[in-house]
Amino acid sequence: MILNGKKIAEEVLLELKQKIDSLKTKRPPLLAYLLIGENPASHIYVKYKVKACKQIGIQTRGFELSQNISQGEVLQLIAELNLDPLVDGILVQMPLPPQINSQQVIESVDPTKDVDGFHPLNIGRLLLGYEPYFIPCTPLGIHEILLRSNISTVGKHIVIMGRSNIVGKPLAALFMQKNNLANATISLVHSYTENLDQITEQADVLIAAMGNPEFVQSAMVKNGAIVIDVGINRKDKKLVGDVNFTEVAPKASHITPVPGGVGPMTIAMLLSNTLKSYQLREQLT
């Protein structure tokens, strides 16, 4: 069965639009974004995010900045956005130019406006099982796909391929928590893992997030496994995931395609986090 992330994302966006429409005379939520440099992929991603915001009624305020901007200038802009009461979410599109310290930039964003969910406070609260202000968008999107597809993770062995701060690590923290939407046994594997195939073959849920085109082959997957493909790669002028879809799909009970799987959910969760930030802010005023 194909897990259609595009369709699920459309459902989420419709629900968000209905909630925003119900705000009536109140101000709409506002997402501020920083797009630094000329990375073509970053410009495309931001374009999709802005389009989705417009579709459901979230306002955007864009800052398209020079490739040569200084660290100090970026931090100053973020400090101003942190203090702006009309800004609900702050998105800093990655990657950043080499002269910019990404860690300092992430840490400079107000955790209550960190709709990407990357701030150490949000990641730390997630790991400890406390309620974070925001969960990173891709892990949250994967969680939502499984939830809305009535796939339980309780007692399941989830194998996560990749240990990035954006996907792998927060995914592990999310699914190991003691609640009915998690309670899974987690294995996190990476490029230094020995006997990798033996571990992936044990997975009830296999999540591929390495950035290695079509790395996951049929022999690495257990019969009836649920396969979530996070990868977005270019191969032979085609967009492919980290999973060899043609080989693996007949063996999997459920699988996400690329494109049309996790990607649309990531954007939907960014907008969901922005509305959540708006609602938290409105409660305080």
Disulfide bonds with the S-S distance in Angstrom:
none
